[in-house]
């Protein structure tokens, strides 16, 4: 029976810019600041706490720009999981989603514990828990479990409820913290003597900052939850980047104000304070912030408790949301069992993913010590953000011209590279705060690798960003050092003509030939129906293979990919191709530049030599013109010209255009590269034309020749987008057959593609 339709569930779009900004703020302004200030003062001193939050804010801004750029181009639930899927494929994406799920879950645990610690601290100061004695620790854990269960239920109510309640809570707790920070500034202005609390500024040296920055980094990871809301945000390409940058900016300023207020809140020499104020605050460690602020205001304890209640619960609410969406994305793509992607028909929330995320939160909050939970959360987020910064570089490099960005970071790739270096250092130094974190994180990552290898790898579904091999046939095993030529067949009707022209090159190189056809399947067609579009391509490939197989070792591959250029480049890398041959029709659409969108991308990104054939057909070329300007492309152009005309001993003319700007010495170039070109001197003629219009001179000269072979431009994509290069203009306008080549430039080519 033929399938007539498919009914699927999806998340509802209800979250505005305000909601997701508050969600990010809510996730950041939580345990990190309350637990981190006292510990940072203890480890790095009074000035260290200010620098800790300021420098972490700088690193967070750099990574937030990576998240903003990727979220604006790939606005779907899953965040780093989706970014890694597009950038590196299934294995890396599973690991990203796996880390993201755990990182958000254990962050939820620390927020639940923070709520419990500070609320019970207030009740204990009021004398309500004097009876608790040794059972106080158990009461702390029990209250943490209860508040976690309550917010798990809130998240079950749906995205709209989550966003609205979280936004209200976040507004309240942010207002409390800013109020505390402003009061601290006012007190310092009225009583400047309190600034002595900052002396010495860094009593233990600069290196201690690496420890405190690593420990408190969990306080800056809220923009990650914003990326998780891609499927539920109104106008995600516009709102996701704004929310990320707004939230990081607001939270960094708030943290610095609050840290400043904590240091100056206690007057030196006041009752109970012996020695330097920073040492007195630091001795309380995670409770140091509470002890300090309680002396700043007449009702310091109650205000602090309210601030903690609002901050920790809003952060808990946001981390539950993030963890749930990460595991939902894994289930949606069958990386985890399919029931993880089940969505409640009434609430439109992924309830199974919510249950499993809740289990992690409850188990970690119950079993691990508070400081080790916080350190584990920080190190997991450091690993995750390290990967995202690599992804933004890889995706911009490989897919920058095919994605529609709502935000593009400035000075690319400076910021992600700096963030990668900083995050690596902080992760290593975190071992000084918690060695347990360096056990928990690797164990979780290793277990994820096992799950992917034995379960996810074979079950994951195809996404539109992947390349799918329909059919592959190989005639024999390829030797490791055998020269490989790939002929990319775009139009099966012209496959034989392209192969006949390529024949001479294949013979001269004694090459193994790879025939590749990328099957064009419309975006709206699902992968299961893509096979309907491969029949014509298969027919053309078979015809071409029959022509070549009696002489060469031939393999054929039919692939499907939403982006043809990326599919071809992927095949080139996978097959370790030495030379890629492509046919080109010669026309250009209005929305294309250079030779055309597909070939343009291939020229820029291909790691091997490339030869583009225009209107060559199956012809004899007796007179071949090779315009030269120096460089590896000119050498390859001469080599290809000699091979194409070898059968009838054609004459190759090396041409250079002399102008006021040109200083190219043609004869010297030919002399220095004689061995590389491989043509006898009697078959190479030279000609010099004086002209200021290089393009026009080449076109006029080509009228007397059968074929033009020329090297591609040495300029990058940005230059060519503004101004079409001379070789491409000649290729477009010439009425003669044209072969344009691009040589692989080794390390130079690698650097040009990346910078």
C-alpha positions in Angstrom: 0.0 0.0 0.0 1.4 3.4 -1.0 2.1 5.8 1.8 -0.1 8.9 1.3 1.2 11.1 4.1 3.1 11.5 7.3 2.0 13.2 10.5 4.7 14.5 12.7 4.9 16.5 16.0 6.8 19.7 16.3 7.6 22.3 18.9 5.5 25.5 19.1 7.0 29.0 18.4 6.0 31.1 21.3 9.2 32.7 22.7 10.0 36.3 22.0 13.3 38.2 22.2 12.5 39.2 25.7 11.7 35.6 26.8 14.9 34.1 25.5 17.1 36.9 26.7 15.6 36.4 30.2 16.1 32.7 29.8 19.8 33.2 29.1 20.2 35.6 32.0 18.3 33.3 34.2 20.7 30.4 33.5 23.8 32.6 34.1 22.8 34.5 37.2 22.6 31.6 39.5 25.0 29.4 41.5 28.1 30.6 39.8 28.0 34.0 41.3 26.8 33.1 44.8 29.1 30.1 45.2 31.9 31.6 43.1 32.5 35.0 44.8 33.5 33.6 48.2 35.7 30.9 46.7 37.3 33.3 44.3 38.2 35.7 47.1 39.7 32.8 49.1 41.8 31.5 46.1 42.7 34.7 44.2 42.1 37.6 46.6 39.9 40.7 46.5 41.2 42.0 43.1 41.1 38.4 41.8 37.4 38.1 42.1 36.8 41.2 40.0 39.3 40.1 37.3 37.8 36.6 37.4 34.4 37.8 36.3 35.7 40.5 34.0 38.0 38.1 32.1 35.5 35.3 32.0 33.0 37.8 30.5 35.5 38.6 27.7 35.9 34.9 26.9 32.1 34.4 27.1 31.5 37.3 24.6 33.9 35.6 22.1 32.2 32.3 22.4 28.7 33.9 22.4 29.6 35.4 19.0 30.3 31.9 17.7 27.0 30.7 19.1 25.2 33.8 17.7 26.6 33.3 14.2 25.8 29.6 14.1 22.4 30.0 15.7 21.4 32.6 13.2 22.3 30.3 10.3 21.1 27.0 11.9 18.2 28.0 14.1 17.0 24.6 15.3 16.7 22.9 18.7 19.9 21.1 19.7 22.4 24.0 19.8 26.0 22.7 19.7 24.7 19.3 18.6 23.3 20.7 15.4 26.4 22.9 14.8 28.7 19.9 15.1 26.4 17.8 12.9 26.7 20.4 10.1 30.4 21.0 10.7 31.9 17.6 11.3 29.2 14.9 10.9 27.4 12.4 13.1 30.1 11.2 15.4 31.2 14.7 16.6 27.6 15.9 16.7 26.6 13.0 19.0 29.5 13.8 21.3 28.5 17.5 21.4 24.9 16.7 22.2 25.9 14.1 24.8 28.2 16.7 26.5 25.6 19.4 26.3 22.9 17.2 27.9 25.1 16.3 30.8 26.6 19.8 31.3 23.1 21.4 31.4 21.8 18.7 33.7 24.6 19.0 36.3 24.3 22.7 36.1 20.7 22.2 37.1 21.9 20.2 40.1 24.2 22.9 41.3 21.4 25.5 41.1 19.1 23.3 43.1 21.8 22.9 45.7 22.5 26.6 45.8 18.8 27.3 46.5 18.8 24.8 49.3 22.1 26.0 50.9 21.1 29.7 51.1 17.5 29.2 52.1 18.4 26.8 54.9 21.3 29.1 55.9 18.7 31.9 56.4 16.4 29.6 58.4 19.3 28.4 60.5 20.3 32.0 61.4 16.7 32.6 62.5 17.0 29.6 64.8 14.5 27.4 63.0 16.9 24.5 62.4 18.8 24.3 65.6 17.3 20.9 66.1 18.8 19.5 62.8 22.3 18.7 64.1 24.1 16.1 61.9 21.0 15.7 59.7 21.4 19.2 58.3 23.3 17.9 55.3 20.4 15.5 54.5 17.9 18.3 54.8 19.9 20.3 52.3 19.9 17.5 49.8 16.2 16.8 50.3 15.2 20.4 49.7 17.4 20.5 46.5 15.5 17.4 45.2 12.1 19.0 46.0 12.8 22.3 44.2 14.2 20.3 41.2 11.0 18.3 41.0 8.9 21.4 41.1 10.7 23.0 38.1 10.7 19.8 36.2 6.9 20.1 36.4 7.0 23.7 35.3 9.0 22.6 32.2 6.5 19.9 31.5 3.8 22.6 31.3 5.4 23.8 28.0 7.7 26.4 26.4 5.3 29.3 26.9 4.9 28.6 30.6 8.7 28.1 30.9 9.5 31.3 29.2 6.9 33.5 31.0 7.7 32.2 34.5 11.4 32.2 33.9 11.2 35.8 32.5 9.4 37.0 35.6 11.8 35.3 38.0 14.8 36.5 36.1 13.6 40.1 36.1 13.2 40.0 39.9 16.6 38.3 40.7 18.5 40.6 38.3 16.9 43.6 39.9 18.0 42.4 43.4 21.6 41.8 42.3 21.9 45.1 40.5 20.4 46.8 43.6 23.1 45.1 45.8 25.8 46.2 43.3 24.6 49.8 43.3 24.4 49.9 47.1 28.0 48.7 47.2 29.2 51.5 44.9 27.3 54.1 46.9 28.8 52.8 50.2 32.3 53.0 48.6 31.7 56.6 47.5 30.5 57.6 50.9 33.2 55.7 52.8 36.4 55.5 50.5 38.3 53.9 53.4 36.6 50.6 52.5 38.6 50.5 49.3 41.5 49.4 51.5 39.8 45.9 51.4 41.3 45.5 47.9 44.9 45.6 49.3 46.7 43.5 48.3 44.9 43.3 45.0 46.3 39.9 44.0 47.9 38.4 47.2 48.5 35.0 45.6 49.7 36.0 42.2 48.2 36.1 38.7 48.2 32.3 38.1 45.4 31.8 40.7 43.1 33.6 38.3 43.2 30.5 36.0 41.7 28.4 38.9 39.0 30.8 39.8 38.1 31.5 36.2 37.7 27.8 35.5 35.6 27.2 38.5 33.2 30.1 37.9 32.9 29.6 34.1 29.6 27.8 34.7 28.2 31.3 35.6 28.6 32.4 32.0 27.1 29.5 30.0 23.5 30.8 29.8 23.7 31.8 26.1 23.9 28.1 25.3 20.3 27.6 26.5 19.2 30.3 24.0 20.6 28.2 21.1 18.4 25.3 22.4 15.3 27.4 21.8 15.7 27.7 18.0 12.6 25.7 17.2 10.4 27.7 19.6 11.6 31.2 19.1 9.8 33.8 17.0 12.0 35.0 14.1 15.0 33.0 15.3 17.6 34.3 12.8 17.1 37.8 14.2 16.3 37.2 17.9 18.8 34.4 18.8 22.0 36.4 18.2 20.6 39.5 19.9 19.5 37.6 23.0 22.9 35.9 23.3 25.0 39.1 23.1 22.5 41.1 25.3 22.5 38.5 28.0 26.3 38.1 28.2 26.8 41.8 28.4 24.2 42.4 31.1 25.4 39.5 33.2 29.1 40.5 33.1 28.4 44.0 34.3 26.1 42.6 37.0 28.7 40.1 38.2 31.4 42.8 38.5 29.1 45.1 40.4 28.1 42.4 42.9 31.7 41.2 43.4 32.7 44.7 44.1 29.9 45.1 46.6 30.9 41.8 48.4 34.5 43.0 48.9 33.7 46.4 50.3 30.6 45.3 52.3 32.6 44.6 55.4 34.4 47.4 57.2 37.9 46.6 58.3 38.2 46.1 62.1 34.4 45.6 62.6 33.0 43.1 65.1 34.2 39.6 64.4 36.6 40.6 61.6 40.2 39.7 62.4 42.9 40.5 59.9 42.3 41.5 56.3 38.6 41.6 55.2 39.2 39.5 52.1 40.6 36.7 54.3 37.6 36.9 56.6 35.2 36.6 53.6 37.3 33.9 51.9 37.2 31.6 55.0 33.5 31.0 54.4 34.2 29.8 50.8 30.9 29.1 49.0 29.0 30.9 51.8 31.3 33.9 51.8 29.1 36.0 49.6 26.2 35.6 52.0 28.3 36.5 55.0 29.6 39.6 53.3 26.4 41.0 51.9 24.5 40.4 55.1 26.7 43.2 56.6 26.2 45.6 53.7 22.4 46.2 54.2 20.2 46.6 57.2 18.1 43.7 55.9 21.0 42.0 54.1 20.1 38.4 55.0 16.5 38.6 53.8 17.4 40.5 50.7 20.2 38.0 49.9 18.0 35.0 50.5 15.4 36.5 48.1 18.1 37.2 45.5 19.3 33.6 45.8 15.8 32.2 45.6 15.1 34.1 42.4 18.5 33.5 40.8 19.0 29.8 41.5 15.4 28.9 40.5 15.5 30.8 37.3 18.8 29.2 36.4 17.4 25.8 37.4 14.4 26.4 35.2 16.6 27.3 32.2 19.1 24.4 32.6 16.3 21.9 32.8 15.0 23.4 29.5 18.4 23.2 27.9 19.1 19.6 29.0 15.7 18.5 27.8 16.1 20.0 24.4 19.6 18.5 24.0 18.4 15.0 24.7 15.3 15.6 22.5 17.5 16.5 19.6 19.5 13.3 20.1 16.3 11.2 20.1 14.9 13.1 17.1 17.8 12.1 15.0 17.9 8.5 16.5 21.2 9.1 18.2 19.4 7.9 21.3 16.3 5.7 21.3 13.4 7.2 19.5 11.2 7.7 22.6 13.5 10.6 23.6 11.8 12.6 20.8 8.3 11.9 22.0 6.3 15.2 22.4 3.3 15.6 24.6 0.3 16.1 22.3 -1.3 18.5 24.8 1.7 20.4 26.2 3.9 20.2 23.1 6.9 19.4 25.3 9.4 16.5 25.0 8.3 14.7 28.1 10.5 11.6 27.9 13.7 13.7 27.4 12.5 15.8 30.4 12.2 12.7 32.6 15.7 11.4 31.8 17.2 14.9 32.3 15.5 15.1 35.6 17.0 11.8 36.7 20.5 13.1 36.1 19.8 16.3 37.9 18.4 14.5 41.0 21.1 11.8 41.1 24.0 14.3 40.8 22.4 16.7 43.3 22.0 13.9 45.8 25.3 12.1 45.5 28.1 14.6 44.7 29.6 17.4 47.0 28.5 20.9 46.0 32.0 22.2 44.8 32.6 19.1 42.7 29.2 19.4 41.1 30.0 23.0 40.1 33.5 22.1 38.8 32.1 19.3 36.8 29.5 21.6 35.2 32.2 24.2 34.4 34.6 21.7 32.8 31.8 20.1 30.6 30.8 23.6 29.4 34.5 24.4 28.7 34.8 21.3 26.5 31.5 22.0 24.8 32.4 25.7 24.0 35.8 24.6 22.8 34.0 22.4 20.2 31.6 25.1 19.2 34.4 27.6 18.5 36.0 25.0 16.2 32.7 24.4 14.5 32.2 28.1 13.7 35.5 28.2 11.9 34.9 24.9 10.0 31.3 25.9 9.0 32.2 29.4 7.9 35.1 28.0 5.8 33.2 25.2 4.2 29.6 26.5 4.0 29.9 30.3 4.3 28.3 30.9 0.9 25.4 28.5 1.3 24.0 29.5 4.7 21.9 32.5 5.4 23.3 34.3 8.4 21.4 36.7 10.6 24.6 37.6 12.4 28.3 37.5 11.3 31.0 38.1 13.9 33.7 40.7 13.1 37.4 40.0 12.8 36.8 36.3 12.0 38.5 33.9 13.0 40.4 35.9 15.7 37.8 35.6 18.4 37.0 31.8 18.2 40.7 31.0 18.1 41.4 33.1 21.2 38.5 31.5 22.9 39.7 28.0 22.1 43.1 28.8 23.6 41.6 30.3 26.8 39.1 27.5 27.3 41.8 24.8 26.9 43.9 26.5 29.6 41.0 27.0 32.0 40.0 23.3 31.7 43.5 22.1 32.5 43.8 24.4 35.5 40.5 23.3 36.9 42.1 20.2 38.3 43.5 22.4 41.1 39.9 23.0 42.3 38.4 19.6 41.8 40.1 16.4 40.7 36.7 14.7 40.8 35.6 16.9 37.9 38.4 15.5 35.8 37.1 12.0 36.6 33.4 12.7 36.0 33.8 14.5 32.7 36.0 12.0 30.9 33.9 9.1 32.1 30.8 10.7 30.7 32.5 11.4 27.4 34.0 7.9 27.1 30.6 6.4 27.8 29.1 8.6 25.0 31.8 7.3 22.6 30.8 3.7 23.4 27.1 4.4 23.0 27.7 6.1 19.6 29.9 3.2 18.3 27.6 0.4 19.4 24.2 2.0 19.1 23.9 5.5 17.4 26.2 5.0 14.5 24.0 2.5 12.8 20.6 4.0 13.7 21.1 7.8 13.2 18.8 9.2 10.5 20.0 11.3 7.6 19.7 15.1 7.8 19.7 17.5 4.9 23.2 18.7 5.7 24.7 15.3 5.2 26.0 13.5 2.1 24.5 10.2 1.2 26.1 7.6 -1.0 23.5 5.9 -3.2 25.6 3.4 -5.0 29.3 2.8 -5.3 31.1 0.3 -7.6 34.8 -0.2 -7.7 36.6 -2.3 -10.3 39.7 -3.2 -8.3 41.6 -2.3 -5.1 43.4 1.0 -5.5 47.1 1.0 -4.7 48.1 3.6 -2.1 50.4 5.6 -4.4 48.3 5.3 -7.6 47.4 8.6 -9.2 43.6 9.3 -8.9 41.5 11.4 -11.2 37.9 12.2 -10.5 35.5 13.1 -13.3 32.5 14.9 -11.9 29.5 14.3 -14.2 26.9 17.0 -13.8 24.8 16.3 -16.9 24.5 12.6 -17.7 23.6 13.4 -21.3 27.1 15.0 -21.8 28.9 12.4 -19.7 30.5 10.6 -22.6 31.9 13.9 -24.2 33.4 14.9 -20.9 35.0 11.5 -20.4 36.4 11.4 -24.0 38.1 14.7 -23.4 39.4 13.5 -20.0 40.7 10.3 -21.7 44.1 11.8 -22.7 44.8 13.1 -19.2 43.9 9.8 -17.6 46.2 7.9 -20.1 49.1 10.3 -19.6 48.9 9.9 -15.8 48.1 6.2 -15.9 45.4 7.0 -13.4 42.7 5.3 -11.5 39.5 7.0 -12.6 36.6 7.9 -10.3 33.3 8.8 -12.0 31.1 10.9 -9.7 27.6 12.1 -10.1 25.8 14.2 -7.5 22.1 13.4 -7.7 20.0 16.7 -7.6 17.1 16.1 -5.3 14.7 18.9 -4.4 14.8 20.2 -0.8 11.2 19.3 -0.2 11.7 15.6 -1.2 12.6 13.3 1.7 15.7 11.1 1.6 13.6 7.9 1.3 12.3 9.1 -2.1 15.6 10.4 -3.4 16.3 7.1 -5.3 13.6 8.1 -7.8 16.0 10.8 -9.1 19.0 8.7 -9.7 18.0 6.6 -12.8 19.2 9.1 -15.4 22.4 9.8 -13.7 23.1 6.0 -13.4 22.5 5.5 -17.1 25.0 8.2 -18.0 27.6 6.9 -15.6 27.3 3.3 -16.9 27.8 4.6 -20.5 30.9 6.5 -19.4 32.3 3.6 -17.4 31.9 1.2 -20.4 34.0 3.6 -22.5 36.9 3.8 -19.9 36.8 0.4 -18.2 38.6 -1.6 -20.9 41.7 0.7 -20.5 41.6 2.2 -17.0 40.8 1.1 -13.5 37.4 2.8 -12.9 35.1 3.3 -9.9 31.6 4.9 -10.1 29.8 6.7 -7.3 26.3 8.2 -7.2 25.7 10.5 -4.2 23.0 12.8 -2.9 23.7 16.0 -1.1 21.6 19.2 -0.7 24.8 21.2 -1.6 26.5 19.9 -4.7 29.8 21.7 -4.2 30.2 20.3 -0.7 29.3 16.8 -1.9 32.0 16.9 -4.5 34.7 18.3 -2.2 33.8 15.6 0.4 34.2 12.9 -2.3 37.6 14.4 -3.3 38.9 14.3 0.2 37.5 10.8 0.9 38.9 9.3 -2.2 42.2 11.1 -1.9 41.9 12.5 -5.5 44.9 14.1 -7.2 43.0 15.8 -10.1 39.4 16.8 -10.3 37.9 17.3 -13.8 34.6 19.2 -14.1 32.5 20.1 -17.1 31.0 23.7 -17.3 28.2 24.8 -19.5 29.5 28.4 -19.7 26.3 30.3 -18.7 25.8 32.3 -15.5 22.6 33.0 -13.6 21.9 36.4 -12.3 22.4 35.5 -8.7 25.8 33.9 -9.3 29.2 35.4 -9.5 32.4 34.2 -11.0 32.1 30.9 -12.9 28.9 30.0 -11.0 28.1 29.1 -7.5 29.0 25.4 -7.5 32.3 25.7 -9.5 33.3 28.8 -7.6 33.1 26.9 -4.3 35.0 24.0 -5.7 37.9 26.1 -7.1 38.3 27.8 -3.7 38.0 24.7 -1.5 39.4 21.8 -3.4 42.5 20.3 -1.9 43.7 18.8 -5.2 44.4 20.1 -8.7 41.2 21.1 -10.6 40.5 21.2 -14.4 37.3 22.9 -15.6 36.4 22.0 -19.2 34.1 24.3 -21.2 32.8 23.2 -24.6 35.7 20.8 -25.2 33.6 17.9 -26.5 35.6 15.3 -28.5 37.8 17.4 -30.7 41.3 17.5 -32.0 43.3 20.5 -30.8 46.2 21.5 -33.1 46.8 25.0 -31.8 46.6 25.6 -28.1 47.0 29.0 -26.4 48.2 29.2 -22.8 48.2 32.7 -21.3 50.7 32.8 -18.4 51.3 35.1 -15.5 53.5 32.8 -13.3 52.7 30.6 -10.3 51.7 26.9 -9.9 48.5 27.4 -11.9 50.5 28.4 -15.0 52.7 25.3 -14.7 49.6 23.1 -14.5 48.1 24.9 -17.5 51.1 24.1 -19.6 51.2 20.5 -18.5 47.5 20.0 -19.3 47.9 21.7 -22.7 50.7 19.4 -23.6 48.7 16.3 -22.6 45.6 17.3 -24.4 47.4 17.9 -27.7 49.9 15.0 -27.4 48.2 12.8 -30.0 48.7 15.0 -33.0 51.8 16.8 -31.7 49.9 20.1 -31.4 51.7 23.3 -31.0 51.4 25.1 -27.6 51.9 28.8 -27.5 52.8 30.4 -24.2 51.4 33.9 -24.2 52.1 36.8 -21.8 50.5 40.3 -21.9 53.0 43.0 -21.3 51.7 46.2 -19.6 52.9 48.9 -17.2 51.9 46.8 -14.2 53.4 43.5 -15.5 56.9 42.5 -14.7 56.6 38.8 -15.7 59.5 37.3 -17.6 58.1 34.6 -19.8 61.3 33.0 -21.1 62.8 32.9 -17.6 59.6 31.2 -16.3 59.7 28.5 -19.0 63.4 27.9 -18.4 63.0 27.5 -14.6 60.0 25.1 -14.9 60.9 23.1 -18.0 61.1 19.8 -16.0 57.8 20.4 -14.3 55.9 21.1 -17.5 57.2 18.0 -19.3 56.9 19.4 -22.8 59.8 19.4 -25.3 61.0 22.9 -26.2 60.1 22.4 -29.9 56.5 22.1 -29.0 56.3 25.4 -27.0 56.2 28.7 -28.8 56.2 32.1 -27.0 54.5 35.3 -27.7 54.4 38.7 -26.0 51.6 41.2 -26.7 51.7 44.8 -25.4 48.4 45.9 -24.0 46.8 47.5 -21.0 43.6 45.5 -21.5 44.7 42.0 -20.6 41.3 40.4 -21.1 40.6 41.9 -24.4 44.1 41.0 -25.7 43.7 37.3 -24.7 40.2 37.1 -26.3 41.5 38.6 -29.6 44.5 36.3 -29.7 42.4 33.2 -29.0 40.5 33.6 -32.2 43.3 31.9 -34.1 43.5 28.9 -31.8 41.5 25.7 -31.2 41.8 25.7 -27.4 42.6 28.1 -24.6 44.2 26.7 -21.4 44.6 29.1 -18.5 45.2 29.1 -14.8 42.6 30.2 -12.3 43.0 33.4 -10.3 45.2 33.4 -7.2 42.8 35.8 -5.4 40.4 34.8 -2.7 36.6 34.7 -2.7 36.1 38.1 -1.2 38.2 39.8 -3.9 36.5 37.9 -6.7 33.0 38.7 -5.3 33.8 42.3 -5.8 35.6 42.0 -9.2 35.6 39.1 -11.6 39.1 37.9 -12.3 40.8 37.9 -15.8 40.8 34.1 -16.3 37.1 33.8 -15.5 36.2 36.7 -17.7 38.1 35.0 -20.6 36.4 31.7 -19.8 33.0 33.3 -19.9 33.4 35.4 -23.0 35.6 33.1 -25.2 33.9 31.4 -28.1 36.6 28.8 -28.2 36.9 25.7 -26.0 38.5 26.6 -22.7 40.2 24.6 -20.0 40.8 26.5 -16.7 43.0 24.9 -14.1 43.8 25.4 -10.4 46.8 23.8 -8.9 46.8 22.6 -5.3 49.1 24.9 -3.5 50.2 22.8 -0.5 50.5 24.9 2.7 50.0 28.1 0.8 46.6 26.9 -0.5 45.7 25.7 3.0 46.4 29.1 4.5 44.5 30.9 1.8 41.5 28.8 2.5 41.5 29.5 6.2 42.7 33.1 6.4 
